[in-house]
Amino acid sequence: MTRYAIEVQDLHKRYGELRAVDGISFAVSPGEVYGLLGPNGAGKTTAVECVEGLRLPDSGTIRVLGLSHGTDSAAIKARLGVQLQSTGLFPTLTVREIIDLYATFFPRSLKTADLIELVGLNEKARTASQSLSGGQRQRLTLALALVNDPDVIFLDEPTTAMDPAARRAVWDMVLSLKARGKTIVLTTHYMEEAAQLCDRVAVVDKGRFIAEGKPADLVREHFAETAVEFGTPKGVALAQLKEVPGVNRVLTENGSTTLFTTDVPETVSRLLALAQSNGFTLDRFTVRTATLEDLFLRLTGRRIRE
């Protein structure tokens, strides 16, 4: 077994003047869930498609399971599972028929019935794909990514269009696959998804990695503060909030104010006194640790879903 399931060095991909991938390097260990975290257009999908062999990079080195695209493409693809953001499904074929068809593409495959049960489509097994909801189609494409029992699995925004219950079900599937020793590369713009599933994440913006590490470690590295959040009160100057003891930073947007403080008791005490003296209430008041969303905002100056 190679030391890394995936090794990428100095990867570049341009489209005219657009640097979609601008010199990224990373390595993924066997059995690891590795996340590429960033907004749409950050370069996540382009980078992953280069690693999958679906796009030809302009430059850089890629090795998957110790093999290189070109000389070993067939051997690599036989051991990969890929779920794309958008997959063309045969509209009149049923769920069972599509999985059966994909199984013929590989020298080995899992049982169709097992895959249907795994992704929770038992009741839709005989339903044509054109009659599935968006979330059900996503689950079908996940089954297709697993049909060959791959060693390395790529999931590109796997829970888009899913309701919270379906999203949680996919998270459970990813963790189950990890428990079986599968290596998983996940792209997402859902912060909670990355925090729940990924051993390590790379924060991607404008084709570059701007941070990489374990989610909790990245947050600790960039935040010594705790977030105190509440509905933005009327008639309170930003300067007043910045002068509250312990507060290092104040963020106000979309009707919500967040104070990042190193002294929660003192900040809360002074904030309550300020509210009383100025005659306003603190609606939606919460105290929380910083999140990956806060991290992305600090590093880029904008939220990930802007």
ABEGO torsion letter per residue (X at the ends): XBABABBBBGBBBBBEABBABBGBBBBBBBGBBBBBBEBBGAGAAAAAAAAAGABBBABEBBBBGGBBBGAAAAAAAAABBBBBABBBBBAABBAAAAAAAAAAABABBBBAAAAAAAAGAAAAAABBAAABBAAAAAAAAAAAAAAAGBABBBBBGAABGBBAAAAAAAAAAAAAAAAAGBBBBBBBABAAAAAAABABBBBBBGGBBABBEBAAAAAAAABABBBBBBBBBBGBBAAAAAABBGBABBBBBGGBBBBBBABAAAAAAAAAAAAAAAGBBBBGBBBBBBBAAAAAAAAAGBBAAX
